[in-house]
């Protein structure tokens, strides 16, 4: 009899919970959670502040360990941070004294990639993400939106299997945010990576996600799992901002907003 196999990039949370502190002072941040994320999915986490969205993401990143349960990727346990999981934070985590190119090359350099090869990798990624002409600028010279592009480029150059994003567009203006959202969708379609995206915005979650997980108030648990599809998903160019005007988009927003409201009561 053939043993069942696990998809190489399938993410599995099995009986995972998280508490901070011990004894009577312990704070339960995340209730026992079971979750499967299939390779290539774009999963958005939404819910009230303090519900465990970031905690769940940080455990998958390997920054935090579960109090109970296991997290596996392709059947292998997550025991700490690894290049296979790239993290994009809300505030760009860049070295301001280095150029954009040097920031992007840092990961390959630490992995021992030859200078010529890492330069070629960085140049290609910066071209795709619209920063080629700013490659030699110091990162502090860039706008907030450009700094986020640089941070995304620094993650992508390491070719992670999974990209984790913690409210990455929360600190930029509305026009820049929309542009970055559409650029991220283009990157996701091109690179076929699994994405876990934390956001407070229902509209952002519906625009980006193939699934939206609604979390309850603390101790957090997954209250609802909504699959999001649009007719545009099958087109070569994929989703665009035009889906915001569709009735399906409005219906998804209402469904998810209602779920958040009832989860918070």
C-alpha positions in Angstrom: 0.0 0.0 0.0 1.4 3.4 -1.0 1.9 5.9 1.9 0.1 9.3 1.4 2.4 12.1 0.5 2.4 15.7 1.7 2.5 18.6 -0.8 6.0 20.1 -0.5 4.7 23.6 0.5 1.5 22.7 2.3 1.3 24.5 5.6 -0.5 22.6 8.5 -1.3 24.0 11.9 -2.3 21.0 14.0 -3.8 21.8 17.5 -1.8 25.0 17.7 -2.4 27.4 20.6 -0.3 30.2 22.1 -0.2 31.7 25.6 2.1 34.3 27.1 3.2 34.0 30.8 2.5 31.2 33.2 0.1 30.2 35.9 -2.5 32.7 36.9 -0.8 35.5 34.9 -1.0 33.6 31.6 -2.7 35.3 28.7 -4.1 33.1 26.1 -3.6 34.8 22.8 -4.6 32.0 20.4 -7.1 29.2 21.0 -6.5 25.7 19.7 -6.3 26.1 15.9 -6.3 23.7 13.0 -5.5 25.1 9.6 -4.3 23.9 6.3 -2.9 26.3 3.6 -2.4 24.8 0.2 0.6 25.7 -2.0 0.0 28.9 -4.0 -2.9 30.2 -1.9 -3.1 33.9 -1.0 -4.6 33.8 2.5 -5.6 37.0 4.3 -6.1 37.2 8.1 -8.6 39.7 9.4 -10.1 40.4 12.8 -10.2 42.8 15.7 -6.9 44.1 17.3 -5.3 41.7 19.6 -7.1 38.6 18.2 -3.9 36.7 17.4 -3.4 37.5 13.7 0.2 38.5 14.1 0.9 35.8 16.6 -0.2 33.2 14.1 2.0 34.7 11.4 5.0 34.9 13.7 4.7 31.3 14.7 4.7 30.3 11.0 7.7 32.6 10.5 9.5 30.7 13.4 9.8 33.8 15.5 7.5 32.4 18.2 6.9 28.8 19.3 3.4 27.4 19.9 2.4 26.6 23.5 0.8 23.5 22.1 0.5 21.7 18.8 2.7 21.6 15.7 3.3 23.7 12.6 4.6 21.9 9.5 5.6 22.8 6.0 5.6 19.9 3.6 5.5 17.6 6.6 8.6 19.2 8.1 8.2 21.0 11.5 8.8 24.7 11.8 11.5 25.1 14.5 12.7 28.6 13.8 13.2 31.2 11.0 14.4 30.0 7.6 15.0 31.5 4.2 12.1 29.5 2.8 9.8 31.9 4.7 10.2 35.5 3.8 8.7 38.2 6.1 7.6 41.7 5.0 6.9 43.9 8.0 4.6 46.9 8.3 7.7 49.2 8.7 10.4 48.5 6.1 13.2 46.7 7.9 16.1 48.1 5.8 19.6 49.3 6.5 19.4 53.0 5.8 23.1 53.5 5.3 23.2 50.9 2.5 22.0 51.3 -1.1 18.8 49.7 -2.3 20.9 47.2 -4.2 23.1 46.3 -1.2 19.9 45.7 0.9 18.5 43.4 -1.7 21.8 41.5 -2.2 22.2 40.9 1.6 20.3 37.6 1.7 22.2 36.0 -1.2 25.5 37.4 0.2 24.8 35.7 3.6 24.0 32.5 1.8 27.4 32.6 0.0 26.1 33.4 -3.5 28.9 34.8 -5.7 29.0 38.5 -6.2 28.3 38.4 -9.9 25.4 36.1 -9.4 23.8 38.0 -6.5 24.2 41.2 -8.5 22.3 39.7 -11.4 19.6 38.4 -9.1 19.1 41.8 -7.4 19.1 43.6 -10.7 16.4 41.3 -12.1 14.2 41.7 -9.0 14.6 45.4 -8.8 13.6 45.7 -12.5 10.5 43.7 -11.9 9.4 45.7 -8.9 10.1 49.1 -10.5 13.2 50.1 -8.6 15.9 49.7 -11.1 16.6 53.4 -11.5 16.9 53.7 -7.7 19.2 50.8 -7.1 22.1 53.0 -6.0 20.1 55.3 -3.8 20.3 55.0 0.0 17.1 53.6 1.3 16.4 56.6 3.6 16.2 58.7 0.3 13.1 56.7 -0.8 9.4 57.4 -0.2 7.5 55.0 2.1 6.0 53.2 -0.8 9.4 52.7 -2.5 10.9 51.4 0.8 8.2 48.8 0.9 9.0 47.8 -2.7 12.6 47.5 -1.6 11.7 45.3 1.4 9.5 43.1 -0.9 12.4 42.8 -3.4 14.8 41.8 -0.5 12.4 39.0 0.3 11.8 37.8 -3.2 15.5 37.6 -4.1 15.8 34.8 -1.6 13.1 32.8 -3.6 11.0 31.9 -0.5 8.4 29.2 -0.7 6.1 31.2 1.6 5.8 35.0 1.9 4.4 36.4 5.2 3.2 39.9 5.3 2.2 41.8 8.5 0.1 44.8 7.4 2.8 45.8 4.9 0.8 48.7 3.4 -0.7 50.1 6.5 1.6 53.1 6.8 1.4 54.4 3.2 -1.2 56.8 1.6 -4.3 55.4 -0.1 -3.1 55.9 -3.7 0.3 54.2 -3.0 -1.4 51.5 -1.1 -3.7 50.6 -4.1 -0.7 50.6 -6.4 1.3 48.3 -4.1 -1.7 46.0 -3.8 -1.9 45.5 -7.5 1.8 45.1 -7.8 1.7 42.4 -5.2 -1.0 40.5 -7.1 1.2 40.7 -10.2 4.1 39.3 -8.2 2.0 36.5 -6.7 0.7 35.4 -10.1 4.2 35.4 -11.6 6.0 33.6 -8.7 3.2 31.3 -7.6 4.2 31.6 -3.9 2.0 30.9 -0.9 1.2 34.2 0.8 -0.2 34.8 4.4 -1.2 38.4 4.7 -2.3 40.1 7.9 -4.6 43.2 7.5 -7.2 45.2 9.3 -8.9 46.2 6.0 -11.7 44.0 4.8 -11.5 45.7 1.4 -7.8 44.9 1.1 -8.4 41.2 2.1 -11.2 40.8 -0.5 -9.1 42.4 -3.3 -6.0 40.3 -2.6 -7.1 37.0 -1.0 -8.1 33.7 -2.5 -9.2 32.9 1.1 -10.1 35.2 4.0 -9.8 33.9 7.5 -11.9 35.8 10.0 -10.6 35.6 13.6 -12.5 36.1 16.8 -11.5 38.4 19.7 -8.9 37.1 22.1 -8.3 34.3 22.6 -8.2 34.2 18.8 -9.7 31.4 16.8 -10.7 31.1 13.2 -14.4 32.0 13.1 -15.0 31.8 9.4 -13.1 30.7 6.3 -14.2 32.5 3.2 -13.1 31.4 -0.3 -12.9 34.5 -2.6 -13.2 34.1 -6.4 -13.9 36.5 -9.2 -14.5 35.9 -13.0 -11.3 37.9 -13.6 -9.2 35.3 -11.8 -9.2 33.1 -14.9 -8.0 35.9 -17.2 -4.3 36.3 -18.1 -4.1 39.7 -16.4 -6.0 38.5 -13.3 -7.7 40.8 -10.8 -7.6 44.5 -11.1 -9.0 47.4 -9.1 -12.1 47.2 -11.3 -13.4 44.2 -9.2 -14.1 46.7 -6.4 -17.2 47.9 -8.3 -18.6 44.4 -8.8 -21.6 43.1 -6.8 -19.5 40.1 -5.9 -16.9 42.3 -4.2 -19.6 44.2 -2.3 -21.1 40.9 -1.2 -17.8 39.5 0.0 -17.1 42.7 2.0 -20.5 42.6 3.7 -20.2 38.9 4.5 -16.7 39.3 6.1 -17.5 42.6 7.9 -20.6 40.9 9.4 -18.5 37.9 10.5 -15.9 40.3 12.2 -18.7 42.1 13.9 -20.3 39.0 15.3 -16.9 37.5 16.2 -16.1 40.6 18.3 -19.4 40.7 20.2 
